[in-house]
Amino acid sequence: MIKCNVTVCGTITRSAQMRTNKDGKAFLAFGVSVVIAAKSGINKTFEISVAKDGGMDELNGLASGTRVEMTGVLTFHKKDDTIFLNMSAKNVSTANVSADDSVKGEIEFRGTVGNKIEEKTDKKGNPYLVFSAFSSEKDGEGYSFTWVRFMYFGQGKPEWLQGKCGIDATGELQLSIYNDRLDMTCRVAKLTQWEKQPYQGGENNAQ
């Protein structure tokens, strides 16, 4: 499970259209492009598929080319090696929007830690941890795995934190491009152990 409560600044690339969900409720659907800065190399543009409760009166204001600032929940769906970004927007504003693209907010993560956990110290001698963990989701007949990098400052390594253990983590979301791929980092604010359920054909069917 990867869920992010974010504010996004970007440009509409697919004008809003009215859609209906499986319960017959109407909503607005549109696409917003966001440029993600690269750590090295070339920046990359992603399109976020956005859904928002709303009516016909909002369509004209959400046309292609319009700058928007949105708040809501951002999720990631991985198919093969491609990551798709989806957002359930609570609010969309077209007034006084920054000219700079950005995705800022908090990430909530549940998944499994990789094998490597690095214990480091900063320039002031304070301890911090660096490790990666993955969340899995059903992808056809198999499963896809989305990795997130974690940086946990001001803490030594908890005894329970080992490779292949389950974690629940929240913290600041940082997105960047590395080797032409989307790199997700969490600057951890809270980290607890997740007691994984017995294997049932995937890491966790609820993710």
For each residue, the residues with C-beta under 8 A, 3 or more apart:
1: 108 109 110 111 135 204 206 207
2: 75 76 107 108 109 111 135 146 148 184
3: 73 74 75 107 108
4: 73 74 75 105 106 107 108 173
5: 72 73 74 105 106 108
6: 71 72 73 74 87 103 104 105 106 173
7: 69 70 71 102 103 104 105
8: 32 34 48 68 69 70 71 72 74 87 102 103
9: 34 67 68 69 97 98 100 101 102
10: 32 33 34 35 48 67 68 70 101
11: 32 33 65 66 67 68 101
12: 15 16 30 31 32 33 62 63 64 65 66 67 68
13: 31 32 33 47 64
14: 17 30 31 47 64
15: 12 30 59 62 63 64
16: 12 28 29 30 54 58 59 62 63
17: 14 28 29 30 59
18: 26 27 28 29 55 56 59
19: 26 27 28 29 51
20: 24 25 26 27
21: 24 25 27
22:
23:
24: 20 21
25: 20 21 53
26: 18 19 20 55
27: 18 19 20 21 51 52 53 54
28: 16 17 18 19 50 51 52 53 54 58 59 62
29: 16 17 18 19 49 50 51
30: 12 14 15 16 17 50 62
31: 12 13 14 47 48 49 50
32: 8 10 11 12 13 47 48 50 68 70 87
33: 10 11 12 13 45 46 47 48 101
34: 8 9 10 45 46 47 48 101 102 103
35: 10 43 44 45 101
36: 43 44 45 46 101 103 175 176 177 182
37: 43 176 177
38: 41 42 43 44 176 177 178
39: 176 177 178 183
40: 178
41: 38 177 179 180
42: 38 177 180
43: 35 36 37 38 177
44: 35 36 38 177 180 182
45: 33 34 35 36
46: 33 34 36 85 182
47: 13 14 31 32 33 34 85
48: 8 10 31 32 33 34 74 85 86 87
49: 29 31 84 85 86 87
50: 28 29 30 31 32 70 72 86 87 88 89 92
51: 19 27 28 29 86 87 88 89
52: 27 28 72 88 89 90 92
53: 25 27 28
54: 16 27 28 57 58
55: 18 26 58
56: 18 59
57: 54
58: 16 28 54 55 61 62
59: 15 16 17 18 28 56 62
60: 63
61: 58 66 94
62: 12 15 16 28 30 58 59 66 68 92 94
63: 12 15 16 60 66
64: 12 13 14 15
65: 11 12
66: 11 12 61 62 63 94
67: 9 10 11 12 94 97 99
68: 8 9 10 11 12 32 62 92 93 94 97
69: 7 8 9 92 93 94 97 98
70: 7 8 10 32 50 87 89 91 92 93
71: 6 7 8 89 90 91
72: 5 6 8 50 52 87 88 89 90 91
73: 3 4 5 6 87 88 90
74: 3 4 5 6 8 48 85 86 87 103 105
75: 2 3 4 85 86 87 88
76: 2 83 84 85 86 146 184
77: 83 84 86 137
78: 81 82 83 84 137 139 144 145 146
79: 82 84 139 144
80: 139 144
81: 78
82: 78 79
83: 76 77 78 146 182
84: 49 76 77 78 79
85: 46 47 48 49 74 75 76
86: 48 49 50 51 74 75 76 77
87: 6 8 32 48 49 50 51 70 72 73 74 75
88: 50 51 52 72 73 75
89: 50 51 52 70 71 72 92
90: 52 71 72 73
91: 70 71 72
92: 50 52 62 68 69 70 89
93: 68 69 70 96 97
94: 61 62 66 67 68 69 97
95:
96: 93
97: 9 67 68 69 93 94
98: 9 69 102
99: 67
100: 9
101: 9 10 11 33 34 35 36
102: 7 8 9 34 98
103: 6 7 8 34 36 74 173 175
104: 6 7 173
105: 4 5 6 7 74 172 173
106: 4 5 6 170 171 172 173 189
107: 2 3 4 148 169 170 171 172 173 184 186
108: 1 2 3 4 5 169 170
109: 1 2 133 135 148 167 168 169 170 186
110: 1 135 166 167 168 169 194 204 207
111: 1 2 133 134 135 136 148 166 167 194 203 207
112: 133 134 135 136 164 165 166 167 196 203
113: 117 131 132 133 161 162 163 164 165 166 167
114: 131 132 133 134 147 163
115: 163 164
116: 131 132 163
117: 113 129 130 131 157 161 162 163
118: 129 130 131
119: 127 129 156 157
120: 127 128 129 130
121: 125 126 127 128
122: 125 126 128 153
123:
124:
125: 121 122
126: 121 122 153 154
127: 119 120 121 154 155 156
128: 120 121 122 151 152 153 154 155
129: 117 118 119 120 150 151 152 155 156 157 161
130: 117 118 120 149 150 151 152
131: 113 114 116 117 118 149 150 152 161
132: 113 114 116 147 148 149 150
133: 109 111 112 113 114 147 148 150 167 169
134: 111 112 114 145 146 147 148
135: 1 2 109 110 111 112 145 146 148 203 207
136: 111 112 143 144 145 146 202 203 204 207
137: 77 78 143 144 146 202 207
138: 143 202 205
139: 78 79 80 142 143 144
140:
141:
142: 139
143: 136 137 138 139 202 203
144: 78 79 80 136 137 139
145: 78 134 135 136
146: 2 76 78 83 134 135 136 137 184
147: 114 132 133 134 184
148: 2 107 109 111 132 133 134 135 184 185 186
149: 130 131 132 183 184 185 186
150: 129 130 131 132 133 169 171 185 186 188 191
151: 128 129 130 185 186 187 188
152: 128 129 130 131 155 188 191
153: 122 126 128 187 188
154: 126 127 128
155: 127 128 129 152 158 191
156: 119 127 129
157: 117 119 129 161
158: 155 161 191 193
159:
160: 165 193
161: 113 117 129 131 157 158 165 167 191 193
162: 113 117 165
163: 113 114 115 116 117
164: 112 113 115
165: 112 113 160 161 162 193 194
166: 110 111 112 113 193 194 195 196
167: 109 110 111 112 113 133 161 191 192 193 194
168: 109 110 190 191 192 193 194
169: 107 108 109 110 133 150 186 188 190 191 192
170: 106 107 108 109 186 188 189 190
171: 106 107 150 186 187 188 189 190
172: 105 106 107 186 187 189
173: 4 6 103 104 105 106 107 184 185 186
174: 184 185 186 187
175: 36 103 182 183 184 185
176: 36 37 38 39 183 185
177: 36 37 38 39 41 42 43 44 180 181 182 183
178: 38 39 40 181 183
179: 41
180: 41 42 44 177
181: 177 178
182: 36 44 46 83 175 177
183: 39 149 175 176 177 178
184: 2 76 107 146 147 148 149 173 174 175
185: 148 149 150 151 173 174 175 176
186: 107 109 148 149 150 151 169 170 171 172 173 174
187: 151 153 171 172 174
188: 150 151 152 153 169 170 171 191
189: 106 170 171 172
190: 168 169 170 171
191: 150 152 155 158 161 167 168 169 188
192: 167 168 169
193: 158 160 161 165 166 167 168
194: 110 111 165 166 167 168
195: 166
196: 112 166 203 204
197: 200 204
198:
199:
200: 197 205
201: 205
202: 136 137 138 143 205 207
203: 111 112 135 136 143 196 207
204: 1 110 136 196 197 207
205: 138 200 201 202
206: 1
207: 1 110 111 135 136 137 202 203 204
